[in-house]
Amino acid sequence: MAELRTSSGPNEATIQAECLSSRNHSHLVDDIDRAIIKRLQKDGRASNTEIGRELGLTETTIRKRVARLVNENLISIVAVPTPQAIGLTTSAIIGISVQLQHLHEVSDALVSMPEVRYVGASAGRYDLIIEAFFADNEHVLEFVSRGLGSLPGVTAVESSLILKVAKFSYEWEIP
């Protein structure tokens, strides 16, 4: 643990405290990072030059900040096809009850299944909740009966088909 030493001048102690604080909280984003992220959420293909011009900063500043945000796993910049673009027109939220000694094994198996986009261990009615995309109802049936049904430790499955998506977004405010 780092020790904060006071010096003869209060300004130097303040600077040392700020340096320690910023080192210990390097994972936090500041207002400039938030503005960059907000702009990238609107258009992930926006150039560093464009973003810099809009924010009154240099391209180099934007490039370095984006690189830091990516390297520290604070943001990801990826192209995400819609499920419809690849022929998956049916989506479902599926709750899965599992014998707890098999929780990690089942979770790992779900992660490897191409239909599954989200796997979360939960506290509540289900032990695992997944979101998955399918070509049609027959595909859902095959996935549930043969895919989930063959996993050791799965004791119950409840599927909820999504009939209409009212909102699908990756945009949210960063506090």
C-alpha positions as CSV (number, residue, x, y, z in Angstrom):
1,M,0.0,0.0,0.0
2,A,1.4,3.4,-1.0
3,E,2.1,5.9,1.8
4,L,1.1,9.5,1.4
5,R,3.9,11.7,2.9
6,T,3.2,15.3,3.6
7,S,5.8,17.8,2.7
8,S,6.6,21.4,3.7
9,G,4.1,22.8,1.2
10,P,0.4,22.0,1.2
11,N,0.3,22.1,-2.6
12,E,2.8,19.3,-2.9
13,A,0.8,17.1,-0.6
14,T,-2.4,17.8,-2.6
15,I,-0.6,16.9,-5.8
16,Q,0.7,13.6,-4.3
17,A,-2.8,12.7,-3.0
18,E,-4.3,13.4,-6.5
19,C,-1.7,11.3,-8.1
20,L,-2.3,8.4,-5.7
21,S,-6.1,8.8,-6.2
22,S,-5.8,8.8,-10.0
23,R,-3.5,5.7,-10.0
24,N,-5.9,3.8,-7.8
25,H,-9.0,4.8,-9.8
26,S,-7.5,4.6,-13.3
27,H,-10.5,2.5,-14.4
28,L,-12.9,5.5,-14.0
29,V,-13.8,7.7,-17.0
30,D,-13.7,11.4,-16.9
31,D,-16.0,13.9,-18.8
32,I,-13.8,13.8,-21.9
33,D,-13.9,10.0,-22.0
34,R,-17.7,10.2,-21.5
35,A,-18.0,12.6,-24.4
36,I,-15.9,10.3,-26.6
37,I,-17.9,7.3,-25.6
38,K,-21.2,9.1,-26.3
39,R,-20.1,10.1,-29.7
40,L,-18.9,6.5,-30.5
41,Q,-22.2,5.1,-29.3
42,K,-23.9,7.2,-32.0
43,D,-21.4,6.3,-34.7
44,G,-18.8,3.7,-34.0
45,R,-17.1,4.5,-37.3
46,A,-16.5,8.2,-36.4
47,S,-12.9,9.1,-37.0
48,N,-10.7,10.4,-34.2
49,T,-10.3,13.6,-36.2
50,E,-14.1,14.1,-36.4
51,I,-14.5,13.5,-32.7
52,G,-11.6,15.8,-31.9
53,R,-13.1,18.5,-34.0
54,E,-16.5,18.2,-32.2
55,L,-14.9,18.2,-28.8
56,G,-12.2,20.8,-29.5
57,L,-9.4,18.3,-28.9
58,T,-6.6,17.0,-31.1
59,E,-6.8,13.7,-33.1
60,T,-3.8,12.5,-31.0
61,T,-5.7,13.1,-27.7
62,I,-8.8,11.2,-29.0
63,R,-6.7,8.3,-30.4
64,K,-4.8,7.9,-27.1
65,R,-7.9,8.1,-25.0
66,V,-9.8,5.6,-27.2
67,A,-6.8,3.2,-27.1
68,R,-6.7,3.5,-23.2
69,L,-10.4,2.9,-22.9
70,V,-10.1,-0.2,-25.2
71,N,-6.9,-1.5,-23.5
72,E,-8.5,-1.1,-20.0
73,N,-11.6,-3.0,-21.2
74,L,-13.8,0.0,-20.5
75,I,-15.2,0.0,-24.1
76,S,-15.3,-2.3,-27.1
77,I,-15.7,-1.1,-30.6
78,V,-17.2,-3.9,-32.7
79,A,-19.6,-4.4,-35.6
80,V,-22.6,-6.2,-34.3
81,P,-24.9,-7.6,-36.9
82,T,-28.6,-7.7,-36.1
83,P,-29.8,-11.3,-35.6
84,Q,-32.1,-10.8,-38.7
85,A,-29.0,-10.1,-40.9
86,I,-27.9,-13.6,-40.3
87,G,-31.3,-15.3,-40.6
88,L,-32.1,-15.5,-36.9
89,T,-35.6,-14.1,-36.6
90,T,-36.8,-15.7,-33.4
91,S,-35.4,-14.8,-30.0
92,A,-36.0,-16.2,-26.6
93,I,-35.2,-15.5,-23.0
94,I,-34.7,-18.8,-21.3
95,G,-34.6,-19.5,-17.5
96,I,-32.7,-22.7,-16.6
97,S,-32.8,-24.5,-13.2
98,V,-29.6,-26.5,-12.5
99,Q,-28.3,-28.7,-9.8
100,L,-25.9,-26.3,-8.2
101,Q,-22.9,-28.7,-8.4
102,H,-23.3,-28.5,-12.2
103,L,-23.8,-24.7,-12.4
104,H,-20.3,-23.9,-13.8
105,E,-20.3,-26.9,-16.2
106,V,-23.7,-25.9,-17.6
107,S,-22.8,-22.3,-17.9
108,D,-19.6,-23.1,-19.8
109,A,-21.5,-25.4,-22.1
110,L,-24.1,-22.6,-22.8
111,V,-21.3,-20.1,-23.6
112,S,-20.0,-22.4,-26.3
113,M,-23.4,-22.7,-28.1
114,P,-23.7,-20.5,-31.2
115,E,-27.4,-19.6,-30.6
116,V,-26.6,-18.1,-27.1
117,R,-25.7,-14.4,-26.9
118,Y,-26.0,-13.9,-23.1
119,V,-25.5,-16.1,-20.1
120,G,-26.0,-14.9,-16.6
121,A,-26.0,-16.7,-13.3
122,S,-28.9,-15.3,-11.3
123,A,-30.3,-15.3,-7.8
124,G,-34.0,-16.0,-8.0
125,R,-36.3,-18.4,-9.7
126,Y,-33.7,-19.6,-12.2
127,D,-30.0,-20.4,-11.7
128,L,-29.1,-19.3,-15.2
129,I,-30.8,-16.9,-17.6
130,I,-29.8,-16.9,-21.3
131,E,-30.8,-14.9,-24.3
132,A,-30.6,-16.9,-27.6
133,F,-31.5,-16.4,-31.2
134,F,-33.0,-18.9,-33.6
135,A,-34.0,-19.3,-37.3
136,D,-37.5,-20.4,-36.4
137,N,-39.7,-22.2,-33.7
138,E,-38.4,-25.6,-34.8
139,H,-34.9,-24.4,-34.1
140,V,-36.0,-23.4,-30.6
141,L,-37.5,-26.8,-30.0
142,E,-34.3,-28.5,-31.1
143,F,-32.2,-26.3,-28.9
144,V,-34.3,-26.8,-25.8
145,S,-35.0,-30.5,-26.2
146,R,-31.6,-31.7,-27.5
147,G,-29.2,-28.9,-26.6
148,L,-30.4,-28.0,-23.1
149,G,-32.0,-31.4,-22.5
150,S,-28.7,-33.2,-22.9
151,L,-26.8,-31.1,-20.4
152,P,-26.1,-33.0,-17.1
153,G,-27.6,-31.1,-14.1
154,V,-30.3,-29.2,-16.0
155,T,-33.5,-29.8,-14.0
156,A,-36.0,-27.4,-15.6
157,V,-36.2,-25.0,-18.5
158,E,-38.7,-22.2,-19.2
159,S,-38.6,-20.4,-22.5
160,S,-40.2,-17.1,-23.3
161,L,-40.3,-16.2,-27.0
162,I,-39.9,-12.5,-27.8
163,L,-42.8,-11.6,-30.0
164,K,-41.8,-8.0,-30.7
165,V,-38.7,-6.0,-29.8
166,A,-39.7,-2.5,-28.7
167,K,-36.1,-1.4,-28.0
168,F,-32.7,-2.9,-28.8
169,S,-29.8,-0.6,-28.0
170,Y,-26.3,-0.4,-26.8
171,E,-26.6,3.2,-25.8
172,W,-26.7,4.1,-22.1
173,E,-25.4,6.9,-20.1
174,I,-22.2,6.6,-18.2
175,P,-22.5,8.2,-14.8
